[in-house]
Each structure stands twice: as structure tokens, then as C-alpha cells.
Amino acid sequence: MMAIHTKNLPVSLLLLLIAASSTLSSANNVNVSPKSKEKVSFRERKRIERERAIKFANLKASGQDDVSMTKEAAELRSYELRKKKKKGLFRRKEASLAQVLFPGVSPEEYNDNEPIPAFVELVDSQKTQLPFQYYDLPTCKEPHDAIQRRFRQRKNLGSRLMGYKLRMSPYSFPTKVNKGCTPLCFVEVGDKKLNWLRKLIDRQYRIHLTLDKLPVLMRSKELNYAMRGFPIGFKAYKASTGLEHDEYYFFNHLKFTITYREEPNEFEGVRIIGFDVHPVSIRHDFGTVEDEQKFDQLHGGAEVDQRAIEKVHGEPLSTCNQDFAPRNDPETYLSLSGDFTKPMMNVKSTKFMYSYEVHWQETDIPWSDRWDVYLVGSPDDEIHYFAIINSLMIVVFLTGAVAVIMIRTLKKDITGYNELQTIEEAQEETGWKLVHGDVFRPPQSYPMLLCVLVGSGAQIGSAFFATLFASMLRMLNPIKKGQALTAVVVLYAFCGVIGGYVSARLYKFCDAKAWKRNTIATALAFPAVIVSMFMVLNIFLRIVGAATAVSFLTVFFIFLLWGCVATPLVFVGSYFGYRADKIEVPTKTNQIARFIPEVPYYAAPPISNMLAGMLPFGSVCIELFFIMSALWLHQLYYIMGFLLAVVAILGATCAQVSCVMCYLQLCVEDHRWWWKSFFNCASAGVYLFLYSIWFLASKLELVGILPVMVYLTYMSMISLAFSLFCGTVGYLSCFWFTRRIYGAVKVD
């Protein structure tokens, strides 16, 4: 160390050196004890969290909403969604909701006056589950503008099955260009279409638009709510209107508000932050009969503008011009009664005009937080944690039961059996060892059917796990419609190798000879049932004109995938399965089957099957509610990590329940465990279907026979796949369990 001579230094400089040395000394002391620094930072972090909690609690108590685009509302949303904005399972790092929902998606920047395409999606309702295409409505014609390359989305098999089709909306949105009331088109509606519109309004159908991949929102700061899409119209009951009948009104004017952000220091151009709509029902003044006829000749159903109207009418429309903003007024509502004779109109007509206006508002909210408002009010992630903990408790309980059986009971039994020295002692033995000569006797009833069901379940489980792994590895983008469904269908076809292999090995163990028939049945059985149900349902969907009705080309492609990919792969798996060695078992099978004593009624099927199926279903019932809400209530579901954990817990539960039930069955000298082990866990699918009926009665408000038929058909498909997966896990676990315990016993 270099020495400093202080003899000839000034006093002020000497004091400065002393202060500097003391500062360095204190800094060194801090560096020596980092734990104290961590404790201080942890306390500081807790203090900041408490202050934030108090701040936002007071803010909410003061009446601050959490849906508007103000700075305070954005901060409140971010605080309420703080637990969702984390990535990782154990070390959860802070992240934006855009990173959690749509990883890898980058923002788009737009220049001034650059047109931004808006796309129309399905017109759907929670009351029917029968969506329609937007241009099936009596609306303006679809523009023929080509979609720019960066906005195109390649259609996939899943989007075709779900009815999604990327189509341009008739509205134009140049960047940062405000528009007053702008006439869009004139439409003539006949009585048939009027009746259909009334029915759609009565069943609460909503129209969905997207701008910059952002769904349009209806939000109210006063009522503190935000909903995706906007209704076609509304129904006024006769008690509120004083009329003799209920009246239906149509929303024909849309007020769009586009929120954007500009930050020249960070990026060039404009980023879209919000896309809102406020629908208005207004009866536009067309003028005289001659003016209407001129309009018919002028527009022909295409888009019109103010200059064209002034050319025909002589002046702008009094109900739609740059100085007049339409608003919802009971005196000017657009009725769908078919009689448009009102004071402001001279004639009766079934024509009405579409119009819209656009307002651009700048905000400081970052692009990464623009998805926050879509998840406000959704269940917190802690509920999913509780669901997993609930499932884990069932697994722990079953693990304890299996451990007792395997470690204490079986060990004691095996030790006792192996110590028997005399024939007399061997003849006095009781319990599961008595059936050692029959436990591996192949099933006498329908062995091929059992092998086909197990092979199909193995194929379904492999495809589902592969899809979840692909989703967790960010190989599937949730923003692309139908991509997950496409992955499930394609991976199911490729997993035919696994289904064929499992079915072939089990069928070979049963000493059966009709291997070709078994392979064909494995390839065709489950897909044939699903496709048959789907085709029958598709006929009814085609009759009513639903958007989910699948075209002939899509059906042909499904059959092509089934016949040219899935079926050959099943044959490949069967080839390797039959070529493999026969599954070895530790005991020989007697020539004559052992007599099975009578068992109590509660230990015999189907009661024992239903009792065993309760635990696998109970391990997933909480998470199942969120999945059902995403499927049928149009809610977002993005936590594939939780779903993978729940499915793994389901598999563990099925395996352990099956082992326990098999042991209890063998203890009463019943060696026919093959079918029982399958149905013990497959019965969970029955509970799933019963749960779907409860969900239909309590959570859904479906109207009509066809919507209920659609719901029950799809839930039957899901329940069947669920049963096959659970039954396969139970069957294979029992097979492993019996080979394990009888392999540890010395048998003459």
C-alpha cells in the first residue's frame, strides 16, 4: 500500500483525505456484509408494496375505474394484474402481459395517413354457439382491396374447422385522421332479413372487429366495464316503451376511438394502444322519394361519401355530416319493425344507411400494456395454484395409500409367502397370491376391443402432451386463430405410430391371430366415431348457415390426413409392435380358470368403477371450470404450464387409483382385472359429461335445440377422448403393478 505523507499538507486537504478514507472504509464494510444489504432491500421492497397497496385501495375507493385509457386507470389495471405479469414457474420474473400472452410478437408502427386495415371476425353469441360470418348480415359490401403482405394470415386446418376467415371490414382507418359522421352505404332489408336480425338481437349476437390484431372493445368509464365486440342492436320491452309489443332497434352508426402512442426517441411512427367502439342507433334522414331513388342509382350498395350525397341531395344529410355527431336518442332510434314511417321521413321504406366516425387520441400507455384491459376481472392465477395444490393433495393421499400397500402390506405378504416351506402351509395361504396362476390369463371377452381402446388412448395422450409441450416451448402462437387445434389434429395423426405399437404389443400378448383386423380397428375406430358425429352435426350447421359449417374441401383434407398419414403410421407402429418380443410375465397361467368368489355389491362393477372415477375427475375439476369458460364463454386461456401440470397430476392419479383398486380386487381372489382396470379410470369421462350438463344448466343460457345439440355433441367427443386417456393410463399401470408384485413372489 502506498503511504501518504501528511506532514506538509494543508489542514483543509488533510480533512478531505480523512473524509474520503472514512467513506471508503464504510463502503468496504457494506461490501463485506452483503446479507445485511439484502435484508434492507427486502424490507424496502415490502414497504413499497404496502404503500402501493394502500395507494391503489384508496384510488379504487374514490371511484377510479380500471377500464379507461387514463394514466390512473392504466396503473390500477397494472397493479391488479401484477401476478399475471410474471413468467416462470418457480423464479417468476416480471414481464408484460404481451410477453405472457403473445411471446415473440413485435409491435407495428404506422406513418401518418397510412391506412390501417381492420378485419371482421365471427358474429357470435354465448346463447347459441352458432356463429355467422359478418357479411351474412345485411351490411355493406366487402371491399376488394388486397390485404397487405404483413397483415396476411395463412389459413390453417384449425381455423377452417372453427369457421375463422380473415376478411376486410368496410371501415377505413387512415393513421391519425379524424373523421366526423361519414356515410358508408345504403342497404335495403327485406322482411326475411328483418326477422333474422330480430332473432339475432334477441339472442344477443355480437360483432367482432380487430385493428392491429387488437379486438374492438365496448367500454364504459361510468359503469366500469369493458366487453369485446358490440351488439347488433338492442331490444326494448313493451313495459318500458308503452307499445303493444317489444321493439327491436338496430345499431347502424359506430363511433370508433383509436388510442395511439408516439415516442420519437424510442420508435418511428405510431403504435396502436386501444381500439374502442360506441354503437349508435339512428334513423338517418334520406329526404324525399326522388332522393332515395337517386341514391339507389348512385351507390348501388357501394360506399358513398359526402360529396356524392351533396350532388344528389343538394346538401349534406342533416343526421350525418361533419358538424353533427349522431347519438342515442329514443326519438331517432332505428326500428326493425318494418315500418319506418316517422315524422322525419316522408315515405315508408326498408332502407337504412350505415355510417361511422373515427377519433384518434394520444396516450402515454406503453404498447406492452395494451392487453391489460382484456384480462381485467378474470380469475387470478392464485386460483390455478390452488387447483394444482388441491390435485396434489389427492396425489399425496393416493401415494400414501400405494406406499402402504407396496411397502408394508405387500412386503409382509411377500415375505410370508416366500417363507412357506411345506405343502400344508402353501395350501392354507390366502389373498392375492392364490390367483397367481390366473392373474395373467388374457381377457376372455373382447380382447381386440380392449387393445384397440388402449391403443387409441395412448395415441390421444401422446398427441395432447406433445401439443402442450409445443405450446410451452412457444412453438404455437395464440394470436393465430386455430393453430392449437391444427397442432392437436396433426399430432394425433403422427402419433398413430404410438397407438399402433401399444395396441399390437397388447394384442400379441393375448395370443390373438387377427393382427390385420386389430390394426385396422386401431386406425379407424376412434376417428370414425368422431368424424361420424362431426359430419352429422355439420349437416345441421350447413342448413342454418352457421360459420362453423365445414366445407367439402376441408372434409376431404381431413379424410386425406386420416387415410394417407394416420392410418399408414398406425400400420408402421403395429409392424414394430408385432415384431417385438412378447411381453413376459413372472408366473405361468393355469389351464383351467380359478373360481371367483362372490364379492359385495359395492365392490363389483359398475359401482366400483364409478367410485374409482371420482378421484381422477376431482383432481382436475377446478381447472376444468376455466377450460370450459374459455371454450364456451369466450374467455382467454393462456396458462399452458398450469394445464400441463394438471394433466400430469391427472395421469398420476389415474395410475395410483388403478393400482389400489387392482390390489383390493386381487385380495378378494378376483383375477379378471383387465377390463375393470380400464373402466375404473375411464369412468372419469362419465363425470366429465355430467359436469358439462351441470355447466350447461347453470352457466350457459343456450336458446334452441340446435345450440344444445352442438354443445352436447362436442362435449361427448371431449368426454370420450378423456375416458380413453384415463382408461389407458389405468390399464397400463395395473399391468405394470401386477408384473411387479408377482415377480417378487416365489411360485413353484
Buried (B, 14 or more C-beta within 10 A) or exposed (E): EEEEEEEEEEEEEEEEEEEEEEEEEEEEEEEEEEEEEEEEEEEEEEEEEEEEEEEBEEBBEEEBBBBBBBEBBBBBBBBBBEEBBBBEEEEEEEBBBBBBBBEEEEBBBBEEEBEBBBBBBBBBBBBBBBBBBBBBBBBBEEBEEEEEEEBEBEBBBBBBBBBBBBBBBBBBBBBBBEBBBBBBBBBEBEEEBBEBBBBBBBBBBBBBBBBBBBBBBBBEBEEBBBBBBBBBBBBBEEEEEEEEEBBBBBBBBBBBBBBBBBEEEEEEBBBBBBBBBBBBBBBBBBBEEEBBEBBEEBBEEEBBEBEBBEEBBEEBBEBBBEEEBBEBEEEBBBBBEEEBEBEEBBEEBBBBBBBBBBBBEEBEBBBBBBBBBBBBEBEEBEBBEEBBEBBBEBBEEBBEBBEEBBEEBBEEBBEEBEEBEEEEEEEEEEBBBBBBBBBBBBBEEEBBBBBBBBBBBBBBBBBBBBBBEBBEEEEBBBEBBBBBBBBBBBBBBBBBBBBBBBBBBBBBBBEBEEBEEBBBBBBBBBBEBBBEBBEEBBEBBEEEEBBBBBEEEBBEBBEEBBEEBBBBBBBBBBBEBBEEEEEEBBBEBEEEBBEEEEBEEEBBEEEBBBBBBBBBBBBBBBBBBBBBBEBBEBBBBBBBBBBBBBBBBBBBBBBBBBBBBBBBBBBBBBBBBBBBBBBBBBBBBBBBBEBBEEBBEEEBBBBBEBBBBBBBBBBBBBBBBBBBBBBBBBBBBBBEBBBEBBEBBEEE
